[in-house]
Amino acid sequence: MRMRLGFFVRLAAALAIFIMATQVALAWLYIKDRGDGDEPGYRFPLPERTAAIVQIIEGSHDIELALVAVNTPNLRVDIVEEEIFEFVAPETRLSNVERQFEDYAQVFNQRPFAIFADIPDDVDPAELRWGDRSVWTEYPMRVLVGLDVGRVLSIETRDDLLTQVYFVPLGWFSGILGTTASLIVLFFVRRETKPIEKLAHAVEQFGSEGKPVVVTAQGAPELRSLIKNFNAMQTRISDLMDRQIVMLGALGHDMRTYLTRLSLKIEEVPDDIRPALERNIEKIGAVVESSLDFARAGSVAGVGQRIAVRDFLECWHAEKNDLRITLRDVQDAHLTINPAALERIIANLVENALKFGTHVTIDSTAAPVTISILDDGPGIPEPDLHRVLEPFATLNEARTADKSGTGLGLAISNLLLRQAGGSLELSNIKDGGLCARITFG
């Protein structure tokens, strides 16, 4: 059986490998640049430093001791014969560089000086392009300064801070290499987290539509196990929901059968008690139907569609053709929801409002998307505003006096809204009445 690395181990290994690769590459480039001393990457010393060295050498009674003092591993200072100016090949003198370093002439007080490259014997100077930076970075560079004692001071330097890789400063090259390594690491991280994104989308879709969404098992073993268990779980939940709907349908059918038989039987009872029995049978039938509706609403919310709120409300209002319902300040907005579910929500809220009031006003806003149903009824006591959204919750105050109801209309609307990613909030209007506000987003 092939062993699979865990999610954390994969990410840690990817980071460690690329960090180690970066360090190895930088170390190799550093060693390559320093080499064994045959091809040092010389740089020019600062003019002020060169002038100070000249003054130290000329002002010293012991030139050899002064040379020992100014020499360092990265700076080689030596005294050569004055005739060396005559032996510097013209094609190796970097006249254009000398022009760029006119400040040398200022600090040397008109002393003779020259800047040239030590070209290897196997390199043809005529083939070199002296204006290129590669000439005075690849080959050893030397600064010659004439001294008052009739000799010439030779200065060579190596500046590790300006080490270059393919004509790019080592600091920049390190940044480019580190950025490249980070991008590669991000690619692998993205590759490992892609299945998580798919899983999250499937969870959201299954929660809103109630239909299983099979996700392909990919990635680390822990993630594969999670995806497989999620697929099995949503299949089981879907099966339970289907069986629940079938059971509720059979239960509703049987209940309606017995209620029909009771309705036929009460024809035989005395007239003085028949009306009460009929009302009770009607209430039982309403409770059964409402309970079945509530169970079906909790089983599936339907597939969401993008709809225009203003067009939807205007069409719904035209179909109702009820003078007690008025549309006011309906703004243009869009939302994604199952149209049948939204129609059911609004119908329940409007029906509830008309049950306790004489007129209903509907308005909406666009940011965020809200739909408000306002009535002119007695309102609801403040402590009960949240409780009435629970199943079978009823009130004994003026709002429910002499009003029939099962206490499921608001609960069904609230359930459908939660499944669609919305919320329902009830509040009393200052001048009287109740406001049911639907909010999405």
Secondary structure, 3 states (H helix, E strand, C coil): CCCCCCHHHHHHHHHHHHHHHHHHHHHHHHHHHHCCCCCCCEECCCHHHHHHHHHHHHHCCCHHHHHHHHCECCEEEEEEECCHHHHCCHHHECHHHHHHCHHHHHHCCCCCEEEEECCCCCCCHHHCCCCCCCHHHHCCEEEEEECCCCEEEEEEEECHHHCEECCEEHHHHHHHHHHHHHHHHHHHHHHHHHHHHHHHHHHHHHHHHCCCCCCCCCCCHHHHHHHHHHHHHHHHHHHHHHHHHHHHHHHHHHHHHHHHHHHHHHHHCCCCCHHHHHHHHHHHHHHHHHHHHHHHHHHCCCCCEEEEHHHHHHHHHHHHCCCCEEEEEECCCEEEECHHHHHHHHHHHHHHHHHHCCCEEEEEEECCEEEEEEECCCCCCHHHCCHHHCCCCCCCCHHHCCCCCCCCHHHHHHHHHHHCCEEEEEEECCCCCEEEEEEEC
